[in-house]
Amino acid sequence: MSRSLLLVAQLAPPSNLVAARRVAGMTKYLARLGHSVTVLTSLASGSGPIDGAEEVVRTRDALLSRLNWRRGHFSALAGSQGDVSYKPPSRLASVVVPDLGLATWLPFALPCALSLARRRRFDCVVTTSPPQSAHLVGLALRRRGLPWIAEFRDGWTFEPPRDPWPLGVQRSLDERLERHVVERADAVVGVTTPIVADLEARLGANAELITNGFDPDEALPEREADPLLALNRHSFVHTGRMGLSRVTPRPLLEALRLLKQEEREVWERLEIVFAGSLTEEERELLAAPDLDGTVRATGWVERPRALRLQRAADALLLLTEGASRRSVATGKLYEYLLAGRPVLVLGEETEAARIVAETGSGFATSASDSRAIAEALKQLVEGERPRNHDSQAIDRYSWASLGSRYSELIERVSGGRVPTE
């Protein structure tokens, strides 16, 4: 049944961040199912149409104003600039609860959302976080009778992707806001099983799992060699940023040093290629003289080139924080599934490791034990391959499939509302 939807997301295409790619997948495939999707987003994401959206409304955002001395940094994170080193969150981010979006985007997004709701009759609103302040738009529209789905791409107080609040009063306020949102929403979505399990166990939510995914339209028909990869080596490729996800290549590099000392033949047969923006610290680590060129960094590459690199690789690397953030399944994992190359996850306790095991698409090992990582690299170089590859399980992470599940949830939430003509 066709429904009219308002999707509220600070990050949207043409930004290349994972949050924006989720918006792209949802919008495109919900539209293909006959839904009318209006996207309310920020000018910080860029400009232009979004595939499948009936209307795209881009509001002002103080992140782009002269008051924000980090606006160039934000543009780099959003993918509108190339190889630009990024900085840790500002001090102001440790003050504003639940996040800076409350001060930078909500003052523009909330009145715009209310105006849109007066102008046309939506059947449902979907708000997606982070930033968690986006859910305050959902709260306001829910008070006006609009069915509301609150979506959590990261945990809020569960394994948050931010530093702990310095003051108890901030933590208390943050927890109350989270509970208020979860209790008022008509449905709650988590993008990984640990997030869903936490919402159910801690807050009593009837949460729905709808993961991130890949766009099947981006599948490459053939695997072709890439000049960035050595033909005479087993190429492990990592695409995207590391620092933004708070991961470090140190254990991986120590694993290479172990192979150099103890398994020289294996070491000489492999290379690790990092394609993505790096911090100064990461550049220095990867350029260590004792690695003798086994590790290479290409710098930032455009997304189509990154997808071709993934397809050309002998294996793909996914770095995580391991046990400290079990809920992690980064957006590049789903691109890796689409590429069809063996995936090595560093972080065997994580959701990413579970998905790789479920789909038979690769292997997982420790995120911190360099000797275990070295053994995993050796096995892949020597020809170890996943034995239980399940193409049907992989297809469940396609937006063609995920869009259908979202459509079913939207219909349940919309209930007895007469569909918009």
N, C-alpha and C positions, 0 to 999 in steps of 0.2 A: 504494500500500500504506500502510495507516495505521501511523504511528509515534508513540511517546510521546517528547516532547521537553522538555528543560529549557533555557529561554532565560534567560541571566544578563545583566542590563543594569542599571546603576545608575540610569539615567534611563528612565522609562516613563510612559505615560499615568497621570493626567491632565495631566502636564507638557506644555507646548506646544513645548518645544525639539525641534529636528530629530531628535535621537537618540530621543526618546520617540515621535515620529511614525513612525519606522522600526519600532520595536517594535510599534506599533499595527498597521501594515500587515502585517508578518510574521505576527503572531499571528492576526489576523482571517482572512487569506487562506490560511494553512496550516491553520487550523481548518476552513475551508470545503472544503479538499481531504481532510478526514477525519482529520487529525493531532490528537493530544491534546497541548496546549501548556501547560506550567507555566512561569510567569514568576517569576523571582527578582529582586527589585528593592529599591530603597531607599525608606524613608518620606519621604526628601527630595523624591521625585517627587509626593507626595500620597497619596491613599487611594482605595479603591473598586475595582470590578471592571475588567477590560480585555476589550473585545469579543473573543470567541472563545477566551479563556483558560479552561481547565478549572479552574485554580487560580492565584491570585496570592499570592505570599508576599512581604511587605514587611518588611525587617529594619530595625533601628535604624541610625542613621548619625550619626557625631559632627558632621557638617556642621550638624545641627539642634540640637546641644547648646549649653549656655551657654558652653562652652569656645570655641565658634566665634563670635567677635564679628561675623563676616560672614554669619551665618545669614539675616538679612533680605535681604541682597544676593543670596544664593543663591536665596531664594524668588522674588525678582524675576526672576532669570535663568530660573528654571524655569517662569515664567508664572503663578505663584499670586498675584502682586501686579500692580498696574497700572504706571503710568508712573514707575518708580523708577530713578534713575541708578545705574549699577553701577560697581564699582571694579576696578582691575587686580588680578591675582593677588597673594596675600599673599607675604611674604618666605618663609614656611614652604614655599610651593610650589617655591621654588628650592633646597630642601634634600632633600626626600623623593623618592627614586627608586623606581619610575618616575613616581609622582604621589601626590597627597594621599590618593587613595582607598585606598592601602596602609594608611594609619593611620586613616582615618575610616570606611570601609565594609567593607574586606576582613575585619577581625576579626569582624564580624557575618555577612557573606555566606558566607565559607568554611565555618564550622561548620554553618551552615544548609543549604548545598548538600550537604555530606556526609551530614547527617541525612536530607534529602530522598531522596538516592540510596540510602540504606539502607532507607528506608520503601517506596519503589516502584522498579520496574525501568524506567529510561529507556533508550530505544534510541540517543539521541544528546544531546549538550549543545552549545549554541551560546553562546559568549561574545563580547561585542561591546565594542569600545573606540573612543574613550576613555571612561573611564579605562583605561589599559593594564593596571593592576593587576587588572582583572576577569579577565584571561586566566590569572591564577594559580589561579583556581577551576577553569578548564578543565584546567590541568596536574595539579591534585590529583585530579580525577575521571578523567583519562586514565590515571593510575597505577593506578587501580582497575578498569581495563578498559573504561571508557565511551568510545565513539567521540566525537570532539571536533572541532568546527568553530570556528576562531578568525577573527573578523571585524574588519576595520579600516575604520572610517568615516573616519578621518584616518590619514595616515602616522604611524609611530611615531618613528623617527629621520629619516625622509624628509619634508621640508617640514612639520615638526611645528607644531601650532597653539600653541606655547608658546615662550618665550624659551630660548636655548641654556643648557645647564648651565654654571655658572660654573667648575666644577672638572673636570679631566681624569678623575679617578677616577669622578666621577658619569657622565660621558659613556661611559666604558668599561663601567661596570656596566649602564647603560641599553642599550647595544648588545648586551651578552651576554644580557640578559633577552629582548630582541627576537628574537635568533637562536634562543634556546632555545625560545621559544614557537612560532616558525615551523617549526622542525625537529620538534617533538613533536606538533603538531596533525595530525590525519588529513586535514584540508582547511583551506585559507586562503581567505578572501573579502576582496576589496577593493571599495570602492564607486565608484571611478573608475579609468579606464584607466591614468593615471600611477602610482597606488598599486600596481596589479597589476603593471605593467611593472617597477617598482622591486623589488617582492618577488621577482619571477622573476629579474631580472638580478643583483641584489646578494646575495640569500639563497638562490637556487636553488629557490624555492618553485614548486609547481604551483598557481598562484593562480587563483581563479575571480572573474570580474567579475559582481557582482550590485549594481546601482546602487540609490540611493534612488529613490523613486517617488511617485506620487500615488494617492489612493484614488478610484476612479471613482464610488463612492457619493456623493462630495462635489460632483460636477458640478452646476452650476446650469442649469436647463432654458432659461432666458431671460436675455438681457442687459438689465439695467434701469439707468436713470440713478440716480446716488447724489448726495444733496445736498452731500456733501463735495467734489464735483468741479464745476468751473464749466462751464456748458453752452456758453459761447461761446469756450472755449479747448480746445486739444489737450492732454489731461491725461496726463502721464507719472506713473505711480504706483510708489513703492517701499514695500514692506511689510516689517516686521520690523526688527531691530536692525542697526546698522552697526558699532558699537564692538566688539561681541562677536566679529565676524569680522575685526577689525583693518583695516577699510576706512575711507576718508575721503571725504567729499563735496567736498573742496576743488577737484579738477580739474573736476568737474561744474559747480560754482558759477562757476569761472573761465570755463568755456565759455559760461555764460549771460551773463556780463559782455561777452564777445566778441560774442555775438549782439546784445546791447543797443547796442553801439557800431557794429557793422558791418551787422547785419541786423535793423534795428528792427522791421520788419513781422513777421518771423518771431518775434522775441522777444515781441511783443505778443499773438501767437496761441497761446502755450503757457503751461503751468503745470506745476510739478513738486510733487507731493504726497508727503510722507513720513508713512506711517502706522506708528508703532511707537515704542517707548521710545527716548529720546535721552539722551546725556550732556550735561552743562552746556556743554562745548565745542561739541558739535554744535548745540545750541539757539542759541548765539551766532552760529555760522557761518550757519545757515539764516535767522536774523532780521536779517541785514545790511541796513541801510537802502537801499543802492544796488540791491538786488534788487527793490525796489518791490512786494513781495507776489507776485512771480512764483513764489516758493518758499513753500510752506506746510507746516506740521507739524500733524498731527491729534492727536499723542500716541498712547498705547497704545490699541489697539482689540481687541476680542475676535475670536477666530479666525473665526467665521462672518462678521463684518463685514469682516474683511480679505479673505476670499474673494470677497465681493460687490464690494468695491472693485476687486479685480483684474479681475473680469469686466466692470465698468463702465468701466474705463480705456480710453483710446485706445491707450496703449502702456505697457509695464511695464519698469522699470529694475532691473538687477542689477549691483551694484557688487562688484568683486573687488580683490585685491591685485596682479593682473596676473602678470607673469613670476616674481615672487618665490614664488608658490604656484600653480603650473600645475594642481595636482591639485584645485583648488577647483571644486565644483559644489554650491552651497548648496541647502538643502532648499526654499527658496522657488522655485527654478528649476522644480521639478516641479509645484508649485502653479501657476506661470505657464503651464506647458504645458497643464494642465487648463483654465485660464481661457480659452485660445484667443485671446489678444490678442498683437499683435506684441511681441517681447521685444528690448530693447537691452542687451547685455552690455558692460560696461566692463571689458575684459580679454580681448583677442583671442587671447591665448596659452593661455587656460585650458580646462579640461575643459568648463566651462559653455558657452564659445563653440563648442566642437566639437559639443556636443549640440544647440545651437540651429541650427547649420549642417546637421547630420545630419537633423533633423526639419523643416527649413524653417520654423521658428517665429519667426525674427527675424534680428537682425544683431548683429555684434560690432565693437567698435572699441577703441582704446587705453584703458587705465585711467588714464593720466597725461597724455596729450597733449590739452590743453584745446581746441586748434583742431580736432583730429580729432573730439572729442566734439561740438563745436559743429556741425560739418558733418553728423554722424549725426543729431543732433536736428533740424536743418533739413530733411534729407531725409524724415524721418518726418512732420514737420509738413506738408510739401508733398505728402504722399500716397504716399511710397514704402512698398511692402508686400512681404513675403516672396513669392518667386515659386515656390518648390519645396516648398510645404507638404505634408507627408507624414503623414497621419493614422495609417497603419499603423506608421510609425516612432515616433510619439508613443505609441501603444498599448503599445509594448514597455516603456515606463516606467510602466505601470499596475501596481499591486500584484497585480492579477488575473493578469498575465503573470509578474511577478517572483516571486510566490508559487509558481507552477508550476516555475520554474527552481530555486528553493530546495528544493522538494520532491524534485526529481530529484537534487540534490546530497546531500540527507539520505539518500536511499535508497542512493546509491553509498557513502557513508561508513558507513552502518549495515551494509552488506555482507550477510553470511550470518546475521546475528542474527535469531532468531525474533521476529517482531513481538509487542509487548505486546498481550495480549488486552484 
